[in-house]
Amino acid sequence: MKIWAKTDGPVKEGKYLVVRRDGTIPEWPHFVMGGYDPCVPDALRHYAIIARNRGYDEDYVSSIEELADDFEKLSATPRAVAVADPDAGPHRKDNPAVIAMMRGEGDLSDYGADHG
């Protein structure tokens, strides 16, 4: 199974709707990594190495490393081991309003968000 955003089928919008605090949806590609996924801590640590090498703010880089530690602890819990499904196909009922927003056909105005 490909990542959802790289399929040509009914889930080509991706698996997650990413919304900023102001209610806007990023226009660029993005990739959500979940805390139950045991691959995420290593991915975050690698990101931190690259970010540090590029001169990113040290507090930012350190916080990514802290997040990796948090995710590592979480991904080892019995609940995470039982339900982690990062590469699973669709298995929940889609919310049509969310899918519309993912396709750029809807917005959050019904939820009080003003994203101009």
Backbone as a ProteinNet text record, in pm:
[ID]
protein_1_A
[PRIMARY]
MKIWAKTDGPVKEGKYLVVRRDGTIPEWPHFVMGGYDPCVPDALRHYAIIARNRGYDEDYVSSIEELADDFEKLSATPRAVAVADPDAGPHRKDNPAVIAMMRGEGDLSDYGADHG
[TERTIARY]
84.9	0	88.5	68.4	140	88	163.5	105.7	-15.3	-114.5	-243.5	-233	-148.9	-136.8	-73.3	-19.5	44.7	-35.7	-161.9	-247.1	-330.6	-380.3	-469.6	-615	-636.6	-769.9	-849.7	-943.9	-1038.4	-980.5	-856	-795.7	-675.8	-672.9	-556.7	-533.8	-632.1	-615.9	-517	-494.6	-409.4	-490.7	-423.3	-487	-533	-465.2	-492.1	-520.1	-605.7	-628.3	-545.2	-448.8	-363.6	-420.6	-450	-509.3	-425.3	-388.6	-312.7	-404.4	-343.2	-417.4	-515.4	-486.5	-577.6	-687.7	-690.1	-794.5	-759.1	-641	-602.8	-536.7	-546	-488.9	-365.6	-249.8	-129.1	-150.3	-93.3	-107.5	1.2	103.8	214.5	196.1	265.4	256.8	307.7	253	294.2	279.2	340.6	339.7	325.1	218.4	193	255.3	328.3	385.1	320.1	267.8	195.7	284.1	244.9	320.5	325.7	231.8	234.1	323.4	367.5	448.5	591.5	641.1	775.6	887.7	858.6	961.4	983.5	889.7	894.6	1012	1044.1	1157.1	1285.8	1317.6	1438.5	1426.9	1308.1	1288	1307.1	1253.4	1269.2	1415	1483.8	1625.3	1708.8	1678.3	1749.7	1719.5	1593.9	1556.9	1636.2	1647.7	1720.9	1867.6	1927.2	2067.7	2080.7	1992	1997.7	1970.1	1871.2	1838.4	1956.4	2021.9	2138.8	2250.1	2273.1	2377	2346.5	2220.5	2180.8	2176.1	2204.8	2211.6	2079.9	1981.4	1853.5	1876.8	1787.4	1793	1809.2	1903.9	1934	1815.8	1740.6	1623.1	1522	1505.2	1415.4	1464.4	1592.8	1650.2	1639.9	1671.7	1663.3	1520.8	1424.8	1285.6	1240.5	1295.2	1266.8	1323.3	1443.8	1503.6	1422.2	1372.3	1286.1	1157.6	1101.6	980.7	1008.1	1124.6	1162.5	1165.3	1219.6	1222.1	1080.1	994.6	854.4	785.4	806	742.9	797.4	926.7	984.8	919.4	901.9	836	692	622.3	482.5	467.5	554.5	540.4	567.5	627.4	656.2	545.9	444.9	337.3	249.8	184.9	96.7	-12.9	-69.2	-174	-118.7	-0.7	59	87.6	142.9	175.2	47.7	-61.4	-187.1	-257.1	-245.1	-324.9	-244.2	-113.3	-32.2	-62.8	-95.5	-131.3	-88.1	35.5	75.9	65.5	75.3	69.3	-60.1	-161.8	-290.6	-371.2	-453.6	-545.1	-661.4	-751.7	-867.4	-948.5	-984.1	-1064.3	-1158.5	-1171.8	-1268	-1361.6	-1478.7	-1574.2	-1531.6	-1517.6	-1478	-1590.2	-1549.6	-1642.8	-1644.9	-1758.9	-1764.6	-1719.1	-1745.7	-1704.4	-1551.7	-1487.7	-1341.2	-1281.6	-1336.7	-1286.7	-1302.3	-1412.3	-1432.1	-1324.3	-1291.8	-1186.7	-1052.5	-1025.6	-899.4	-888.2	-1001.3	-1002.8	-1014.5	-1014.3	-1024.9	-1165.4	-1263.8	-1403.4	-1483.8	-1425	-1495.4	-1401.7	-1455	-1370.9	-1422.6	-1359.5	-1394	-1490.7	-1553.9	-1641.1	-1754.9	-1798.6	-1905.3	-1859.2	-1728.2	-1672	-1617.9	-1651.6	-1610.1	-1471.2	-1407.6	-1272.1	-1277.6	-1198.1	-1186.3	-1046.2	-1038.2	-906.7	-892.3	-964.1	-951.3	-911.1
-118.8	0	123.8	212.6	340	431.5	538.3	639	696.9	731.9	768.9	883.9	982.1	1099.2	1066.2	946.4	906	799.9	783.6	688.8	762.4	689.7	747.4	713.7	642.6	595.9	695.5	643.9	728.7	803.3	779.2	846.7	932.6	980.3	1055.4	1186.8	1232.7	1356.5	1337.9	1215	1184.9	1126.6	1100.4	1036.8	1139.3	1252.7	1352.6	1488.7	1563.1	1702.9	1784.8	1858.8	1942.9	2083.9	2136.9	2269.9	2349.7	2471.2	2560.2	2615.2	2675.2	2734.2	2842.2	2907	3012.2	2955.9	2824	2761.3	2740.6	2783.9	2766.5	2631.1	2583.8	2455.2	2482.5	2426.2	2451	2412.3	2491.8	2465.2	2372.6	2346.9	2263	2120.3	2025.3	1886.7	1876.5	1783.7	1761.6	1613.1	1572	1431.9	1426	1365	1353.4	1224.2	1235.5	1117.2	1101.4	982.7	958.2	905.1	936.9	897.2	748	672.1	527.1	455.7	524.6	463.1	445.6	322	300.7	354	391.6	447.8	597.2	662.7	808.5	859.6	800.2	855.7	866.1	762	767.3	874.5	887.6	989.9	1129.7	1153.2	1284.3	1311.9	1210.9	1230.6	1260.5	1194.9	1223.1	1365.6	1406	1543.2	1641.6	1612.7	1702.8	1714.4	1604.9	1608.2	1700.5	1683.9	1767.2	1913.6	1936.5	2074	2140.8	2067.5	2122.6	2154.2	2063.5	2085.9	2206.5	2237.9	2354.6	2483.2	2472.8	2592.6	2636.8	2546.6	2582.7	2617.4	2694.2	2735.5	2613.1	2619.6	2504.6	2466.2	2563.9	2530.4	2450.2	2487.2	2414.6	2270.9	2256.3	2123.3	2037.5	2094.1	2019.9	1975.6	2060.8	2023.3	1909.6	1901.3	1788.8	1660.2	1669.1	1552	1509.1	1605.5	1574.3	1505.9	1556	1495.6	1351.5	1327.4	1191.1	1100.2	1149.8	1071.2	1042.7	1144.7	1126.3	1022	1031.6	937.2	795.7	785.4	653.4	586.1	661.7	607.1	567.3	653.1	626.9	506.3	494.8	386.6	249.2	244.5	117.7	75.5	158.3	124.1	12.9	-64.8	-170.6	-118.7	-4.3	52.7	81.9	142.1	175	48.8	-50.8	-175	-240.3	-227.6	-291	-220.1	-88.2	-15.4	54	53.8	121.2	59.6	146.5	99	196.8	246.4	350.7	311.5	183.5	143.3	69	86.1	21.2	99.2	29.1	92.3	156.9	218.7	283.1	182.8	223.7	136.5	213.7	342.4	423.8	488.9	528.7	595.9	741.4	784.2	923	1019.9	1138.2	1247.9	1331.5	1340	1412.8	1558.9	1624.8	1765.1	1776	1681.8	1681.9	1652.5	1554.9	1521.5	1642.2	1713.3	1833.5	1936.6	1957.5	2053.2	2007.5	1877.7	1825.8	1846.5	1850.4	1870.5	2018	2105.7	2248.4	2292	2209.4	2237.9	2288.5	2296.6	2340.9	2422.7	2471.4	2546.2	2525.9	2592.2	2577.5	2683.9	2757.7	2867.1	2819.2	2697.2	2644	2621.4	2624.5	2600.1	2728.5	2841.8	2968.9	3013.8	2946.4	2984.8	3090.9	3192.8	3296.3	3284.9	3233.3	3214.3	3288.3	3398.9	3495.3	3443.6
0	0	0	-93.9	-96.4	14.9	44.2	133.3	60.5	135.2	76.8	-22.1	6.2	-81	-215.8	-230.5	-355.4	-430.7	-393.4	-464.7	-568.3	-664.1	-763.9	-733.5	-625.6	-591	-509.3	-433.3	-360.6	-240.9	-205	-89.2	-128.6	-250.9	-299.8	-226.5	-149	-70.7	43.1	80.6	194.4	308	417.4	532.9	635.8	641.7	744.3	683.6	751.2	717.7	815.2	764.2	848	845.3	963.1	976.1	1074	1032.7	1121.7	1230.4	1329.4	1441	1396.3	1283.2	1235.9	1145.9	1130	1050.7	904.8	861.3	721.7	701.4	578.5	541.4	455.1	490.3	410	264.3	175.6	31.8	-20.4	59.3	15.4	68.7	6.4	54.5	198.5	271.8	410	441.4	549.9	589.5	740.8	789	932.2	983.4	1093.4	1157.2	1294.2	1320.7	1444.8	1556	1676.8	1794.5	1819.1	1763.9	1782.9	1682.1	1579	1473.8	1524	1533.7	1587.9	1498	1374.8	1285.5	1310.1	1373.6	1386.1	1468.9	1583.8	1660.3	1578.3	1502.1	1419.6	1311.6	1253.3	1149.3	1208	1326	1390.1	1425.9	1474.5	1508.6	1384.2	1276	1151.8	1104.1	1113.4	1079.3	1164.7	1293.9	1383.7	1342.3	1300.7	1254.6	1134	1038.6	918.1	952.8	1038.3	1078.1	1148.3	1235.3	1305.5	1205.1	1111.5	1009.7	921.8	906.1	825	906.6	1034.2	1116.6	1177	1183	1245.3	1392.2	1447.6	1587.1	1677.5	1770.1	1855.3	1945	1991.9	2073.6	1992	1867	1777.5	1759.6	1728.6	1705.2	1831.6	1945.2	2071.1	2100.5	2067.1	2092.5	2000.8	1880.3	1791.4	1852.9	1908.3	1973.4	2095.9	2172.1	2286.6	2240.3	2130.7	2075.3	2032.8	1974.8	1936	2059.2	2169.3	2293	2341.2	2336.6	2377.2	2290.4	2158.9	2066.8	2087.9	2117.8	2140.7	2261.3	2368.9	2487.7	2455.1	2383.5	2349.7	2258.1	2158.4	2060.9	2121.4	2239.7	2305.8	2402.8	2421.9	2515.2	2457.7	2543.7	2494.4	2400.5	2430.6	2345	2205.3	2198.5	2068.7	1989.3	2055	1986.4	1933.4	2008.2	1969.6	1853.9	1845.4	1745.7	1636.5	1644.4	1541.4	1405.3	1309.5	1175.6	1067.9	1072.9	978.9	832.5	803	662.4	627	710.5	684.8	581.2	511.6	418.1	492.2	418.2	481.7	563.3	685.4	769.5	861.3	836.2	909.7	808.7	855.8	768.3	751	625.7	597.7	633.9	678.9	703.8	576.4	507.6	379.9	389.5	501.3	516.1	521.1	587.1	595.6	458.6	389.4	255.9	163.6	171.6	89.3	118.8	246.7	281.2	225.8	231.9	180.5	30.3	-36.8	-181.5	-218.6	-117.7	-144	-179.8	-146.3	-181.3	-62.2	52.4	171.9	258.2	369.5	462.3	604.3	697.3	837.7	887.6	796.1	838.1	927.3	907.8	993.4	1135.7	1156.5	1289	1352.5	1296.7	1352.9	1316.2	1221.2	1180.2	1073	1089.7	987	928.2	808	748.5	616.2	606.7	499.4	370.7
[MASK]
++++++++++++++++++++++++++++++++++++++++++++++++++++++++++++++++++++++++++++++++++++++++++++++++++++++++++++++++++++

